[in-house]
Amino acid sequence: MLSVESKSPKVSMKLTGGTFSVSGAPIQRLTWSLADDRKGIEVRLRSTLKATVNETYLVDLFRLLNESLQVLVLGDEKKSN
């Protein structure tokens, strides 16, 4: 996590969040912020996908979400054959 703090005798300023804009990847934006309890970090990823609404679109999107979780959060990258 990026964390910067600046202090003077009467004023203190601390970076508690930020945004990375991404191009050329399936993710367009990564935003992070320090949780209110200051014990955790909230991370938000923004991605868009064009899809056709059909009888399996929810299952297909859930599969994509699960695969993204595996790679981006758990670090378990799917190996291509």
trRosetta pair geometry for C-beta under 8 A, 3 or more apart (Angstrom, degrees):
i j d omega theta_ij theta_ji phi_ij phi_ji
1 32 6.8 -150 -129 143 92 148
1 34 7.9 91 -178 -81 146 85
1 41 5.8 -149 -93 -90 136 151
2 15 6.4 -46 124 116 95 137
2 18 6.0 -1 62 10 131 148
2 32 8.0 125 33 73 91 133
3 14 7.4 -5 -168 -173 82 96
3 15 6.2 -176 -143 75 37 96
3 16 8.0 35 -124 -97 82 44
4 14 7.1 173 91 -151 51 53
4 15 4.4 46 46 11 87 122
5 12 7.0 -8 -173 -172 97 95
5 13 7.3 165 -155 89 53 48
5 14 4.4 -8 -108 -106 84 90
5 15 7.5 -122 -66 19 49 72
6 12 7.2 165 88 -155 53 49
6 13 4.8 -5 59 60 99 94
6 14 7.5 -171 24 -75 61 48
7 11 7.4 173 -153 94 45 53
7 12 4.7 -5 -110 -109 80 85
7 13 7.9 -171 -75 26 43 59
8 11 4.9 18 50 52 105 86
8 12 7.5 -157 31 -71 59 50
15 18 6.7 16 178 -52 114 108
16 33 6.2 41 134 -159 81 73
16 34 4.1 -78 -167 20 92 120
17 31 7.2 19 -180 177 105 83
17 32 5.9 -165 -144 101 68 56
17 33 3.4 -3 -102 -105 123 77
17 34 6.3 -118 -57 5 80 71
18 31 7.3 -161 100 -146 39 57
18 32 6.0 3 52 55 72 88
18 33 8.0 163 12 -78 42 60
19 29 6.3 -18 -167 -166 102 103
19 30 7.2 155 -156 83 52 49
19 31 4.7 -14 -104 -103 82 83
19 32 8.0 179 -80 20 41 60
20 29 7.0 156 82 -156 55 52
20 30 4.5 -2 55 57 104 98
20 31 7.7 -160 25 -72 63 41
21 28 7.0 -20 -155 164 69 67
21 29 5.7 -22 -110 -103 58 79
22 25 5.0 -42 150 46 124 120
22 27 5.3 36 63 99 147 83
22 28 5.9 -165 62 -153 85 20
22 29 6.6 -162 18 -72 87 27
22 30 6.7 57 -24 -7 120 96
23 28 7.7 33 -87 -132 49 67
25 28 7.8 -176 77 -70 81 37
26 47 5.3 21 146 -142 83 124
26 49 7.9 15 -161 -77 104 92
27 30 6.4 39 151 -55 132 91
27 45 5.3 -59 -137 -169 124 106
27 46 6.8 109 -164 71 74 48
27 47 4.9 -60 -104 -78 57 100
28 46 5.2 -56 63 99 94 98
28 47 6.4 153 5 -101 82 43
28 48 6.8 18 -12 2 130 94
29 44 7.8 -3 113 109 97 91
29 45 7.3 157 87 -158 58 41
29 46 4.1 16 52 39 99 118
30 43 7.0 -15 -170 -168 90 95
30 44 7.4 160 -156 83 43 53
30 45 5.6 -10 -105 -105 73 71
30 46 7.7 -144 -66 19 35 75
31 43 7.3 154 83 -157 51 47
31 44 4.5 -9 60 58 100 101
31 46 7.6 46 -4 -17 103 104
32 41 5.8 -1 -169 178 107 112
32 42 6.8 159 -153 84 54 53
32 43 5.0 -13 -102 -103 87 72
32 44 7.6 -173 -76 21 40 68
33 41 7.1 159 80 -158 33 67
33 42 5.1 -11 60 57 85 101
34 38 5.8 14 165 -116 118 61
34 40 7.9 135 -164 86 53 42
34 41 6.2 -45 -107 -106 45 69
34 42 7.9 19 101 17 3 82
35 38 6.5 -145 76 -52 74 18
35 39 6.3 -51 70 54 126 59
35 40 4.0 32 -4 68 144 84
35 41 6.4 -115 -22 -76 89 18
35 42 5.8 115 -79 -29 78 92
37 40 6.8 39 64 18 102 90
45 68 7.8 -161 91 167 151 129
45 72 6.7 -12 -52 172 163 161
47 68 7.6 -145 25 -122 158 152
49 61 7.6 165 76 -115 143 91
49 64 6.9 26 -69 156 172 166
51 57 5.8 123 144 -144 125 108
51 60 6.9 166 -149 101 135 131
51 61 6.7 -66 -47 -71 177 102
52 57 6.8 -138 93 -88 52 118
53 57 5.1 -59 -131 -21 46 163
54 57 5.4 126 44 -39 60 96
56 59 4.8 -56 -167 46 77 115
56 60 5.5 81 131 -28 90 101
57 60 5.5 -55 -144 39 33 113
57 61 6.1 29 160 -16 68 107
58 61 5.9 -55 -143 40 29 107
58 62 6.2 32 156 -20 63 107
59 62 5.7 -55 -147 36 29 112
59 63 6.5 34 152 -22 63 104
60 63 5.7 -52 -152 32 31 114
60 64 6.6 30 151 -16 63 104
61 64 5.5 -50 -148 37 36 113
61 65 6.3 39 152 -20 66 105
62 65 5.5 -52 -146 37 33 114
62 66 6.2 34 154 -19 65 106
63 66 5.8 -56 -147 37 29 111
63 67 6.3 28 154 -17 64 107
64 67 5.8 -55 -145 38 30 110
64 68 6.3 32 154 -20 64 107
65 68 5.7 -55 -149 36 29 113
65 69 6.5 34 152 -21 63 104
66 69 5.6 -50 -150 33 33 115
66 70 6.6 37 151 -22 63 103
67 70 5.6 -51 -151 32 34 115
67 71 6.5 19 157 -8 66 107
67 78 6.8 -23 -154 -28 104 136
68 71 6.1 -63 -146 44 30 101
68 72 5.5 -1 171 6 71 120
69 72 6.6 -63 -118 51 19 91
69 73 5.1 -25 -163 28 61 123
69 74 6.6 46 144 -3 70 104
70 73 7.5 -4 -51 51 6 83
70 74 5.3 -46 -149 50 40 122
70 76 4.7 -69 176 68 89 106
70 77 8.0 150 126 -83 92 23
70 78 7.2 64 106 -46 132 91
71 74 7.4 15 -18 56 9 78
71 75 7.2 39 -166 -117 34 17
71 76 6.6 -98 -84 68 42 55
71 77 5.3 64 -126 -100 92 62
71 78 6.8 -60 -73 -4 110 83
